Amino acid sequence: MKGTLFIFLLVLGTVIINVEARAPFACNPKHAGVRGFPFCQTTLPVGDRVRDLIGRLTLKEKVTLLVDNAAAVPRLGIRDYEWWSEALHGVSNVGPGTKFGGKFPGATSFPQVITTAASFNASLWEEIGRVVSDEARAMYNGGMGGLTYWSPNVNILRDPRWGRGQETPGEDPVVAGKYASSYVRGLQGTDGDRLKVAACCKHYTAYDLDNWSGVDRFHFNAQVSKQDIVDTFDVPFKECVMEGNAASIMCSYNQVNGIPTCADPKLLRNTIRGDWRLNGYIVSDCDSVEVFYKNQHYTSTPEEAAADAIKAGLDLDCGPFLGLHTEDAIKKGLLTELDVNNALTNTLTVQMRLGMFDGPPSAQPYGNLGPADVCSPAHQELALEAARQGIVLLKNKGPTLPLSHIRHRNVAVIGPNSDVTVTMIGNYAGVACGYTNPLQGIGRYAKTIHQKGCADVGCNDDQLFGPAITAATQADATILVMGLDQSIEAEFKDRAGLLLPGRQQELVSKVTAASKGPVVLVLMSGGPVDVSFAKNDPKISAIVWAGYPGQAGGQAIADVLFGAHNPGGKLPMTWYPQEYLNNLPMTNMAMRSGPGYPGRTYRFYQGPVVYPFGHGLSYSHFTHTIADAPMEVMIPLDGHRASNISTSGKAIRVTHARCGQLSMAVHVDVKNQGSKDGAHTLLIFSRPPAGNWGPHKQLVAFEKVHVPARSQQRVQVHIHVCKYLSVVDKSGIRRIPMGDHSIHIGSARHSVSLKPQSLGVIKS
């Protein structure tokens, strides 16, 4: 990298890492008193080691291990441990388990999750996870980080106002689930049961409101139908556990249908650990147990709260509550020591799988990672590439973009986000390796005339409008870098509306009217913005959404604007007009539309939009042809069971079908008719037969494909029939509708008929 995107450690020759920087967490071979304990014997099965350790702990010691800042057990040679670290898009300093300084002054800060999701590139998501875990392990080896990361956030972006939507992969459950499993695999590694770091998918479940119109997450009771739980909210968490093999799930602050999620055995013990077979631990969001006692008044006493949480399946409390009240809950007969042992079994097993009871970290896998592996040139290049892939071209009249370094030698760069740094990395970020802001990035391609126009994104007055307007009259092209930041959308802060804040729109319009050259509007935001005015303004030639593009965001934006990178990102969420919010409280959790209710996300809302889910332009023109796909697929039944559940047709319970790996292959020819090579996002949707309860359309597969200019690429996509062509009925039962399903990719259409192989006896 050049400029301010610098590298903290220049490697000249051989760098010798201080492999003894971190003392062993437990089982130090230098301590003769503990090295003979069975829990330190790496040749024994992990389960035997955990049982031995728990058997040696007193009740008081056990209780001190139920919280995130777990106490040391000196007599057994076990050090204290902070469980809470974060790594949504790079190692973060939000949790107390990670610190920056000394040999680790920063870590690679990738684009915010919503931006990375726009790449629709699962291999990129996994690679980012791998790099983040390299840096996390390096910091652990250097004594500056933990190994348990409460990331990723895979909640559904249900409402466009949600302040934390930026942390999520967007509104589609299939995309969120694929992101979850991919990123988790990257973080945790692929070394069997051994963990590189332990990932945690959060916040389970139906959590997507922070503070809106007097309702906050600490008091909110989400009323959710069984249908929406199974069809929407559960999907990414199920994928996280069953496909990603995540080591942890975090329960949320809110209640679901009157029960706090962290005290609901149906959610924790029955679903996560029972149905999905979690191999790991369940942790509360920070202070969630105290919240449902003090804020929600769900129990009369703190001891009852502690007992309810542990008996429901909670293993670890982020916060002190279980450490303070669990022993008294046992004394009152509300809980048994066996319940505590079961919780500790899950947390200690994860620590064993991380190698924390295997002696010196330097002697273990990943023990060679150190300062040279943090902010390395390769990692920073990946952050730049991720930003490029996540940028979405929304409008390109003419086309105006890419700009020419010959015709557009003098460029006015205007707007409150034109020279920002920290804004680019969004929330839950750490200390970046360095920054290239938009002004710097554009300055590498053209001479810039810079004016902010607004002091900040709040844009409360027009005092800086004049110089910005003048700059536009002097330049060959004008780039307005506008949008939001954490003062507008953040944890604890949901948005009131979807328009640009303050007088930003006025600034854009006045600068546009004065500009003598083409005008490009660049938007930084996590959530969608209603920019209908700009979409409809013929003088605004192009609109680009950059999300929060990470430490190299300015370089990525400039590379797209000047054609060094051909944009291929697609919106992972619908951009609604402001009017969509009329009489639409965030507290209404229903996904499906109804009388006077518009429905949520592209799957159920069919009204006007500013830009639809999946929208994104390129400097090339891509066409699709479905070259080959089956006309019908037979669904083999499990014995003679089936269910007649629809007046307009039959649908088979997924549990009554022999699903296995039952899939249909769709071969798509993707043709690049343009003069530029490009990466194209292939989005495949299905529409179920009429008369069922499914969405009006649903993403069933996506692929990223690179197609050289004026050439064609054939892509084979496998669609798992039971998983992606099924729908969920009002009882929360997933069924496969028989009949014709419409498969469409852009304008290409194909119909496939699903038929039961042997219907046998029909049961209602």
C-alpha angles and dihedrals in degrees: 000000000000135000118009094349090092135169119241096207123043109200112216113176114319122353114205111213118213095241092186094057091115121044116223114281089221141342096046106189089215090065106078092189095067109025092083095057113114091234087065095052107105092193092066122086112267091240091058092048092051093049090050092051095047089049090059096051124094119225091254090053092048092054092053089059094057094080134070094251092055113194126240121256099210096180089061094041094248119142127215117268136202109213097189114095128136133213110163093148104352135347105307135203093214093100120060091235093078130057135180126217143082110036090358107054093154146350134224109281111208124195116288111273096255089057094048090048088059088068090067085208112137094184089056090051091053093046091052088052090051092051093046090052091049088056092043092052091046091053091046090052088051093051095250104104148031131238101232112082122188094215151152113047105212101171116137116257092232099158122038092220096063109123093212096049086103089069094056135078090242139257104317119091094208092053092044091050094048091047090050096051094042097048092043092052089051093050098043100040129221102267098123113254093347115101127218088196127341115249125205126202113214155233108011112220152013087328113151108120125084110166120340129159094336096317117110134187093250092064104026120121107198110211103207131172121233087241094058093042092057098033100045121001100043097046102083093042092050090050090047091057104032100037102023096037090220116196094220148022124201121215118219137239098247131083121242113212093341100314125097108243091230090057100042114105091189089063102035110028100026104035108026099034099023110037097025096034098225111206096203144036137308116226131189123238105255111297092351093138092051089045095057089049101042104026103029096031089217092152132032097226136030090238090059090050092052091048094047092051097048094042090049089059105269111147104178135028120213093214137033100277101100090043090056102043111024097085091051090048088057092047090053092051095246093117138018131226087243089063089055091047090054091053092048091048089063097046097041091048089058091049089051091050088052090056094245091136095045099086127247114020090220091066094052135078110288089021090122093063114109145142093315089062094059119080089359117169091252092052093049091048088054090052089054093047092048090053092050092050093048098052113105124209104214101174134013114171117192083357099278096172135106095051117223119241086210101048095032103048095141114049128183110220109197138169144070092272095047096099104020125131113175090041089065094064097051121203131329088037130137132211108310122226087239139308140252106193124200094260091053093045094050089045089066090064104035145006108273134216105198129203125154096209089197127043090228140344090280086070094190098169143022099236093118097040095094099062090043092053091048091051090055091055091055100048136083089225136007126222116192113197105196139145139092142319138186092293088067104033123020147116106307089019125085119181123256094212146352103249125104108276124261115333097339093116091052091051092050093049095047094046090047092052091052099042117110093198137043117304123222121191115207117190128201113194144121098218128044121279127210101235096159089136091060094041089055097040108099091202091061097079101184141015124200127187113207099172107201097320102194133237095324094041097119092054092048092050091050092047089056096043093051097040102251085123125036106222117237105163122127129202112263090199139039118261106219131195116250089252090067088077095058107125091348110128117198087228093069102094099185113124098193124076123246141164107323091355120101100203126231136271126002090289094069109011116083102171130108118306137189091221125352129234108276095025117144135133132216137203085244129060114237126194130189133214124182099227098180137001134146119269091212139012123204116221110213112218126223100243113308101322124122138136131233100210109149131064090213099048147331129285126187123221109246088228089057093055129079094238104163106139093334104159142151123228119223118192114204127188109214114195125195105208094177134091095244129075110242147179110234128200111222111206117190118194132185132204116204123223115282119267099045132105099247130114118280086248136359135195106243101172142001134190136184111222130180113218122184118227116287093003140106133234127195114218125193115207124186117210115199101225101206094043102042108023094048126095133205121241126216091270092058094254117140113226138175111233114223117224136047120348117191115224115195137179111183105309094341114105135191132173122213123186119217114208133178112247094216118000097189116165116007115220124185 
